[in-house]
């Protein structure tokens, strides 16, 4: 269901809050002896929620939902768009950049896992195209979808920190507003830093591995190819315990 909700915790400054339209997915476990859940109580729990929804408060929300239902376990997700004031690289002209975000959490009894998913735009320039062309090279918009989870007792990494790291994992960052000096800067930067979709996935994984607070993640990079009818996709995950990279074809 779609519902208005106040969100905080996206930025490092946790006092920064914003009311957004959230797309909620709420569920609770059903005991074998029970015929069905009280669906209205899920909506009531959401409507009565007074504190901002944040990575830190996801488990509190699920505890309340479980108690109202007498359920052993519960899970939720809330999808929304968070807007960042993003200045151009040379002129400094600013505009809003929307980042699709999802808060997600599960809880069973008193143990829980929380996390978030971000979809971050990047520019990639094809290394092969640059090498075989007499001039120019084809580039495309890429999307880094990163999912991070942590146990309820772990330190929370603000999504803004992850965004700031991964927006530079491709050939160049993407900006909502570019003047001519900015376009020149971005296109030349991309030309000097060509990257296959696999390179972008590797770069993103290595950037996350540098942060010891992150014990596990899943990254999917999708290039919307500019001269092909297909997309190019690379996926990489880290093992939650050994933090070693596992590659998928």
Secondary structure, 3 states (H helix, E strand, C coil): CEEEEEECCCCCCCCCCEEEEEEEEEEECCCCCCCCCCHHHHHHHHHHCCCCECCCCHHHHHHHHHHHHCCCEEEEEEEEEEEEEEECCCCCCEEEEEEEEEEEEEEECCEEEEEEEEEEEEEEECHHHHHHCCCCCCEEEEEEEEEEEEECCCCCCCHHHHHHHHCCCCCEECCCCCCHHHHHHHHHHHHHCCCCHHHHHHHHHHHHHCCCCCCCEEEEEEEECCCCCCCEEEEEEECCCCCCEEEEC
